[in-house]
Amino acid sequence: MPEVSEASASSAATGSPIPYDQLLTRLRELEDQQALRALMIRGWHALDRKDWQTWIDCWAEDAVLEFAPWGTLRGRDLIRARVTEAESGYAAMQHHILNMHFDVEGDHARGIGYMWFVAVPHAERPDDHYAMGGPYAWTYARGAEGWRLTGQRLGVAWTGGQDTAGAFTPEGA
């Protein structure tokens, strides 16, 4: 396989040579985007298994979660407590994160995506489930332990079924 040199590397779009330092910058951005994607998948798969520790380890200590039914939650301890309270009673859950996109700027990043969440209260009746979907917006910071979520805003665009546990119903509704 031929080696890639500054003279032989070229842009797929223009065919023009790309300087080596620009290739390194682009490679770092792709690696960062993949690390953010892996962080989100690891964390949200942990939610499905009710592995609260693995999930909360994806968050910075001073993280902020904004979710209309719950308001604004500040700090990992409060975020973990609220999510555990809301989701621990379900027999099964699936957290789908769709159409993720990340913009990286040094040690900070922003991301967007969509949520499709399905919760089954009773394992013997999987057709009796609650579902919701909406847009995500995330912020991240890279520290000594790698990338961590610093903020998440989650909107609810639609729901289906009944939230029989009241886990995602706004207080007072």
N, C-alpha and C positions, 0 to 999 in steps of 0.2 A: 504494500500500500504506500503511495507516495506521501512524503511529508508535506505538511501545509506550511508554507513560508509566507512572509509578508508579501512577496511578489506574486505568489500563486493563489492566495485567498481572494475571493471576489464575492461581491454581493449577488445573490440570486436574482434580485430585482433588476439591477442595472448591468451586471457583468463587470463593474468597475472594481479595481483592487481595493481591499479594505486594510488599513494599517493594523499591525499586530496589536497595538494597545487598544484599538477599538474592538477588535475581536475578543480580547480579554474582558473588556467592559460588558460586552453583549453576553458572553458566557456567564459572567458573574450574575447578571440580571436573570438569565434563564435558570441558573442554579438557585437563586433566591426565590424566584416564583415557584419552582418545584418544591423547595423547602416549605414555603407557605401552604401550598396545596397539601403536602404530606402532613403538616401540622393540623390542618382542618380535618382531613380524613381520619387521622388517628384520634383526634378528640371526639368527633361526632360518632365514630364507630364505638368508642368507649361509652358514649351516652346510651347507645342501643343495648350494651351489655350491663348498664348501670354501674360502670366502673368510674365512679365519681372522681376518684383521685387522678386517674390518667387524664380525664377530661379537664379538670381544673388546673392541672399542671401546664396546660396549653395557654393559660392566662397569666398576665402580669399581676403582681400583688395589688396594684392600684387601678386595676381595670374597671371599666364602666360598661354596664349592660343596659341598653335602652330597649324596652319592649312594652308597647302600649298597654297591654292588659296589666302589667306589673309596675309600670313607671320606670324610674331610673334607679339602678342598683349600683352601688360603688364599693369596690373591693372584692377580692376573691372569696373571702369567707361568706359575705352576704350573697354573692352570686351563687356559690355552691349550695348554700342552705336553701335558697329559693328554688333552684332547679331540682334539687333532690326532693324537696317537699312536693313539687308539682308532678314529677315524673316517676317517683319510686313506686307508686301504686299501680302502675300499668303492667299487665302481664307481658306485653311485648311492645316495642317501639321501633320505628325506622325513621332516622333523620337523614333525609336526602339533601345534599348541597349541590345545586345545579348551576351551570354556566359561570363558574368562578373565573374572575379576572383580577390580576394584581398589578399594581404600579409600585415599583420599588425606587426609593430615593435614598441611597446610602443605607443607614441603619434604621430607616423608617419606611413603612409601606402602607398602602391603602388597598382595600379589596372590595369587590362587590360579588353578589351571587343571588341565588334564589333558594328558598327553603320549601321543601315539601315534607311535612311531618305527618306520620300516621301513628296513632296510639290505640292499642287494643286492650280494653279493660279486663276482658275475660278470655283466657286462652281457648276455652271450649266454644266461643262464639266470635271468631275472627271477623265475620261479616258485620258485627256490631262494633264499629270503630269510630274514632274521631280523627279528622284530618284538617290540616290548615296549610296555607302557603302564603308566601310573601317575599319581599326583597330584603336582602342583607346588605349592610355596609359595615366594613371592618377597618380598624386601624391596628398597626403592629409596630413593635420596636424590637430590634435585635440587641441582645445583651450577652452576658457571659455564658448563659445557658442556651443561646440561639434565639430564634424568633419566638415571640409571645404576643398573644392578643392583648391590646391595650383598650380596645373599645369595640362594641358591637351594637349596631342599631338594627332591630328586626321589626319589620312592618307586617301586618296581617292583611293580605289582599282578599283572602277567601277562607271559608271554613266549610266543612262537611260533616254530617253526623252530629251527635250530641256530646258536648263536653260534660258528661255525667259526673265527673269528679270535680268539676268547677276549677280545674287547675289553670285554665287559660282564659277564664272569664274575668273581665275587669271587675275590681272590687266595687261593690255598690250597684252592679248591673243586675 
